[in-house]
Amino acid sequence: MYNTQKAGGHCSIVVRDLGL
């Protein structure tokens, strides 16, 4: 679920996906 900005705000998406 981190397909929005795989270069800019993918970090935020990843964190949300991980549940951190």
C-alpha positions, 0 to 999 in steps of 0.5 A, spaced: 500 500 500 505 504 498 504 505 491 503 513 492 509 516 491 515 511 491 520 516 491 517 522 495 513 520 501 514 512 500 517 513 507 510 515 510 506 510 507 511 504 509 511 506 516 503 506 516 504 499 512 508 497 518 504 500 523 509 504 526 
